[in-house]
Amino acid sequence: MEKQTDECPDISTFERLVDQNWNERKHLAETEFEMRSEIQSLVQRKGSLEEFQKARGRENECRASLARNNSDYDALIEEWAVETQKVSADKLQE
């Protein structure tokens, strides 16, 4: 009996891409948390406005990356579902 990945290499590619997306999401979420801590620390110790603005800029970049990551995830899942349905339909026709 062959493995599904042997029969459907595209599906395993989608699985790999989804895993990569989630690893990136984890990294970005950790970065966002670190940025929150850094900003909170700057406010508590009355850091300079320049430091605060730079940290907020990095936080906004991280949030934008998270938003792109969410969009990428949604697209990957949709493409994977379409491909899975296509492979299932092709097998039924055989």
Buried (B, 14 or more C-beta within 10 A) or exposed (E): EEEEEEEBEBBBEBEEBBEEBEEBBEEBEEBBEEBEEBBEEBEEEEBEEEEBEBBBEBBEEBBEBBEEBEEBBEEBBEEBEEBBEEBEEEEEEE
